Amino acid sequence: MIPSLKEWDKKYRDQGLVIIGNHYPEFSFEEDLTNLKSAVAEYGIEYAVTQDNDGTTWKAYKNRYWPTLYLIDKNGHLRYVHIGEGRYNETESAIQSLLAEQY
């Protein structure tokens, strides 16, 4: 998933795509912000990544699976959800469609 997210970020950022990774730790060492920063640097992630130690964002979306991808349109409406790996071409098509929409 991360390689595709990085590719989409580079390809579509200038067209308005904003990617935000949400890190909800599974283990206590993952709650340390320094460890998260190290992992983001190690993987060369340039998009924003939030630290969601309490799972506030995870729970707000009623998320139960990792990874889950959400596409939100320019008006803030949830328009696409994909659970798990795969369907990268379908997801990229959805990104392109949303970016092409007018307000």
Secondary structure, 3 states (H helix, E strand, C coil): CHHHHHHHHHHHHHHCCCCEEEECCCCHHHHCHHHHHHHHHHCCCCCEEEECCCCHHHHHCCCCCCCEEEEECCCCCEEEEEECCCCHHHHHHHHHHHHHCCC
